[in-house]
Amino acid sequence: MASLDGKHSFGSIGETRVTFVEKGVDEDRRDFLKQLLEHNGLEVVIEEEAKKTEEDPQLYTVAVTNMVFNPTIWIFERKMRTFDDHKVTQDYWFQRTEETKPQYWKNS
């Protein structure tokens, strides 16, 4: 199960200084993150990762040019918005659900 890491990871893609959002993601995850981050006003930079063998799936690194962006902070401080203007939750970020109620737990 994926979780949010509070660590701020930054570096460069080409000549552009970036904050890394996620590394080693597939095409579907790349597209979701790109759309969500751009919707929230962030400039996204994508880099194809090198394949070890030709049979390996193509993976990508997703980054933003905002050097202070940290997904953990933006999600838990409720700064990110979904496409229908709800707050992004941790489960929405990881594409576990499309439910956008701003709660992080369920009482059964």
Backbone bond lengths (Angstrom), bond angles and torsions (degrees), N, CA, C in turn:
res aa  C-N    CA-C-N  psi(-1)  N-CA   C-N-CA  omega(-1)  CA-C   N-CA-C  phi
1 M - - - 1.438 - - 1.524 108.39 -
2 A 1.304 116.37 128.17 1.457 121.45 179.04 1.524 110.04 -74.83
3 S 1.310 114.39 150.37 1.456 119.17 176.10 1.518 108.60 -140.39
4 L 1.306 115.17 163.47 1.452 119.96 178.28 1.515 109.44 -81.50
5 D 1.309 115.31 135.87 1.458 121.93 178.65 1.521 107.55 -107.13
6 G 1.301 117.71 127.75 1.453 121.41 -178.17 1.512 113.89 -72.94
7 K 1.336 117.47 -8.26 1.460 122.02 -178.06 1.523 110.90 -67.29
8 H 1.321 116.31 135.83 1.462 122.36 177.58 1.522 108.19 -93.71
9 S 1.327 116.42 111.89 1.457 121.80 -176.26 1.524 109.47 -108.78
10 F 1.321 117.13 122.85 1.453 119.89 -178.64 1.515 110.50 -137.96
11 G 1.328 115.43 164.34 1.450 121.99 -178.89 1.512 109.16 177.54
12 S 1.319 116.92 -143.79 1.461 121.56 -178.07 1.515 110.56 -134.07
13 I 1.313 114.99 146.09 1.458 122.76 167.08 1.519 104.31 -122.52
14 G 1.315 115.21 112.59 1.464 118.96 -172.97 1.519 109.07 63.73
15 E 1.322 116.58 -127.83 1.462 122.23 178.87 1.523 112.28 -94.05
16 T 1.333 117.70 1.02 1.463 122.06 -173.21 1.519 111.31 -98.66
17 R 1.331 116.85 125.99 1.461 121.76 173.80 1.520 107.81 -75.37
18 V 1.321 116.95 133.29 1.462 121.04 -174.83 1.519 111.92 -140.26
19 T 1.322 114.12 160.03 1.456 122.66 165.68 1.523 105.91 -101.60
20 F 1.332 117.39 124.63 1.454 120.98 179.73 1.521 109.42 -76.12
21 V 1.335 116.08 132.10 1.457 122.08 178.53 1.519 108.96 -94.94
22 E 1.333 117.15 -56.25 1.467 122.41 175.94 1.522 108.91 -149.52
23 K 1.318 114.97 145.58 1.463 121.77 176.78 1.520 108.85 -117.99
24 G 1.327 115.96 151.57 1.459 120.81 175.49 1.518 113.84 72.01
25 V 1.335 117.07 35.96 1.464 120.35 -178.98 1.523 110.56 -99.59
26 D 1.343 115.48 153.27 1.462 119.79 178.04 1.533 110.19 -82.30
27 E 1.320 115.97 179.26 1.461 121.99 -175.31 1.529 112.67 -62.30
28 D 1.346 117.74 -42.04 1.463 120.45 -179.82 1.523 111.56 -63.63
29 R 1.326 117.21 -44.65 1.466 121.58 179.27 1.529 110.07 -64.99
30 R 1.332 116.05 -41.96 1.466 121.35 177.54 1.518 111.00 -56.05
31 D 1.337 116.33 -48.09 1.466 120.99 -178.15 1.526 111.46 -64.91
32 F 1.345 116.96 -42.62 1.466 120.74 179.13 1.532 110.54 -60.74
33 L 1.340 116.34 -49.82 1.464 120.00 -178.63 1.521 111.47 -63.03
34 K 1.320 117.15 -42.27 1.465 120.99 -179.76 1.526 110.57 -59.14
35 Q 1.320 116.78 -48.26 1.462 120.55 -179.27 1.525 111.41 -64.34
36 L 1.333 117.20 -44.87 1.465 121.12 -178.43 1.529 111.34 -65.15
37 L 1.313 117.24 -45.28 1.462 120.59 -178.90 1.529 111.63 -66.37
38 E 1.327 117.14 -42.10 1.465 119.96 177.29 1.521 110.95 -64.99
39 H 1.326 117.36 -38.07 1.464 121.77 176.79 1.537 110.49 -59.23
40 N 1.335 116.94 -30.45 1.457 122.00 179.69 1.532 112.66 -93.74
41 G 1.322 116.51 17.57 1.457 121.68 172.02 1.519 116.17 81.06
42 L 1.313 117.63 17.62 1.464 121.19 -179.40 1.528 110.25 -102.07
43 E 1.324 116.46 142.17 1.460 121.61 175.85 1.525 108.16 -85.76
44 V 1.322 116.72 122.90 1.465 122.56 -173.67 1.530 110.21 -101.08
45 V 1.329 115.55 139.38 1.460 122.49 174.63 1.528 106.65 -123.04
46 I 1.337 116.10 129.25 1.469 122.47 -178.79 1.521 108.46 -114.92
47 E 1.331 115.38 139.09 1.459 119.91 175.36 1.523 109.16 -131.66
48 E 1.328 116.92 132.65 1.464 120.70 174.24 1.518 108.37 -75.65
49 E 1.331 115.83 133.36 1.453 119.87 176.42 1.524 109.06 -85.40
50 A 1.308 116.31 149.47 1.466 120.86 -179.82 1.530 109.45 -69.54
51 K 1.327 115.65 138.38 1.468 121.48 176.03 1.519 109.12 -84.63
52 K 1.327 116.09 141.66 1.469 119.87 176.10 1.520 110.29 -76.83
53 T 1.352 116.14 -39.61 1.463 121.21 174.73 1.519 108.12 -133.51
54 E 1.303 116.19 162.87 1.467 120.91 -178.61 1.524 112.01 -64.70
55 E 1.340 117.58 -27.01 1.458 121.73 -178.02 1.531 112.82 -78.58
56 D 1.331 117.37 -18.68 1.469 120.46 -179.38 1.525 110.47 -64.60
57 P 1.334 116.73 146.37 1.463 119.16 176.50 1.529 110.42 -69.74
58 Q 1.325 115.87 152.29 1.461 120.12 177.71 1.526 109.01 -75.50
59 L 1.307 116.91 127.32 1.459 122.66 178.08 1.522 109.39 -116.58
60 Y 1.334 115.44 159.78 1.459 120.97 -173.52 1.522 111.43 -133.50
61 T 1.324 114.98 155.80 1.457 122.90 169.70 1.518 106.89 -107.58
62 V 1.335 116.17 129.95 1.459 122.01 178.34 1.524 107.51 -109.96
63 A 1.338 115.90 129.63 1.459 121.09 -178.57 1.525 109.30 -141.51
64 V 1.324 115.87 166.01 1.465 121.72 175.80 1.520 108.68 -127.96
65 T 1.328 116.41 156.60 1.463 120.69 -179.19 1.520 112.51 -83.29
66 N 1.315 118.64 -10.10 1.465 122.86 177.02 1.534 107.43 -75.16
67 M 1.319 116.81 110.63 1.464 120.98 -172.81 1.524 113.86 -74.16
68 V 1.320 118.67 -11.97 1.466 120.10 178.81 1.525 112.14 -105.60
69 F 1.336 117.68 2.29 1.461 121.00 179.61 1.524 110.20 -67.38
70 N 1.337 115.21 133.45 1.466 122.19 174.10 1.527 106.26 -140.31
71 P 1.349 118.92 114.53 1.465 120.69 -175.84 1.525 113.05 -55.83
72 T 1.315 117.44 -37.79 1.472 120.31 -179.53 1.521 110.69 -59.32
73 I 1.305 116.51 -48.22 1.469 120.80 -179.35 1.519 110.61 -65.85
74 W 1.320 117.31 -46.18 1.466 120.16 -177.37 1.532 111.68 -63.58
75 I 1.320 118.12 -36.11 1.467 120.58 -179.00 1.526 110.57 -74.59
76 F 1.320 117.94 -49.51 1.460 119.61 -175.57 1.526 113.33 -76.51
77 E 1.323 117.80 -20.24 1.468 119.99 171.77 1.528 110.94 -90.32
78 R 1.328 115.59 3.81 1.460 123.64 176.01 1.529 113.42 58.65
79 K 1.319 115.62 40.91 1.464 121.95 178.88 1.522 112.20 -87.87
80 M 1.344 117.52 -22.50 1.466 120.60 -177.57 1.515 110.31 -90.69
81 R 1.339 115.13 144.60 1.455 121.40 -179.00 1.524 109.58 -120.84
82 T 1.353 115.59 145.54 1.461 121.28 175.77 1.519 109.04 -77.88
83 F 1.308 115.86 178.39 1.468 120.94 -179.27 1.520 111.96 -67.81
84 D 1.348 117.12 -24.77 1.463 120.37 177.41 1.528 110.82 -103.07
85 D 1.340 116.70 25.05 1.464 125.72 171.40 1.525 114.68 66.04
86 H 1.311 117.66 31.88 1.465 121.28 170.27 1.529 107.90 -100.16
87 K 1.296 116.60 168.44 1.462 120.73 178.56 1.527 110.28 -78.57
88 V 1.316 115.96 138.08 1.466 121.52 178.27 1.526 108.75 -75.57
89 T 1.321 115.72 126.51 1.469 121.30 174.90 1.523 108.49 -100.27
90 Q 1.325 115.91 170.09 1.458 120.53 178.71 1.528 110.62 -61.03
91 D 1.318 118.28 -42.13 1.471 120.84 179.58 1.526 111.71 -66.35
92 Y 1.319 117.37 -36.22 1.468 120.38 176.69 1.533 109.13 -66.01
93 W 1.320 117.60 -44.62 1.470 122.71 179.78 1.520 110.75 -55.93
94 F 1.336 116.95 -43.23 1.455 120.72 -178.66 1.529 112.91 -88.43
95 Q 1.308 117.65 9.84 1.464 124.42 176.23 1.522 111.99 59.06
96 R 1.324 116.93 33.10 1.462 121.31 175.25 1.516 111.26 -82.18
97 T 1.328 116.45 -25.21 1.446 122.19 -179.31 1.525 109.79 -154.32
98 E 1.318 115.51 159.38 1.455 120.25 172.80 1.525 110.49 -102.96
99 E 1.333 115.35 -0.13 1.457 120.17 177.14 1.523 108.41 -66.80
100 T 1.333 116.25 134.25 1.462 119.20 -173.54 1.523 113.66 -121.55
101 K 1.331 116.46 23.50 1.455 117.86 174.46 1.525 107.41 -65.53
102 P 1.313 118.17 133.27 1.470 119.56 -175.86 1.525 113.57 -78.27
103 Q 1.322 116.86 65.65 1.447 121.82 175.95 1.524 108.35 -135.37
104 Y 1.304 117.09 149.80 1.449 121.01 -175.60 1.519 112.11 -108.17
105 W 1.303 117.37 1.09 1.460 121.22 179.41 1.508 108.76 -145.18
106 K 1.296 116.57 162.56 1.458 122.17 177.20 1.507 108.75 -123.30
107 N 1.313 116.37 133.06 1.454 121.61 174.63 1.514 107.63 -96.59
108 S 1.307 117.10 121.39 1.462 120.26 -176.50 1.505 111.27 -92.32
